[in-house]
């Protein structure tokens, strides 16, 4: 296989990895991660008193940055040799890392809702979670607040 074709193949693989790593779903009232399935959750009841749309920032795990750096370095390294080629590769790596990091954050960013709840025991709490098209909330709805491992979610 030609050297340039191999670099293009590696570049496409790195970009695919960055995109796949960025496609992480956000927890909502009805979606659970693999590690949450089967856990015992404490349930308390309350009534929604407020709703506010929010934006949940995307993750920056470093996977997008790493894949971008590899892809950028490979893409820039094939044009020249010696010091010029090395400088181009470093610039490609830095640019690729920045682009990969921004891509990961953008792909994992999601719309959410801050839910204000008056609990049946008179406490008032607020929980932020990702929007779920299958679970629409309205002020006045009776809801369950599910607690597990220091985290909480709201469900009907």
HELIX and SHEET records of a PDB file:
HELIX    1   1 UNK A    3  UNK A   22  1                                  20    
HELIX    2   2 UNK A   63  UNK A   77  1                                  15    
HELIX    3   3 UNK A   82  UNK A  108  1                                  27    
SHEET    1   A 5 UNK A 124  UNK A 130  0                                        
SHEET    2   A 5 UNK A 110  UNK A 119 -1                                        
SHEET    3   A 5 UNK A  42  UNK A  56 -1                                        
SHEET    4   A 5 UNK A 142  UNK A 148 -1                                        
SHEET    5   A 5 UNK A 151  UNK A 155 -1                                        
END                                                                             
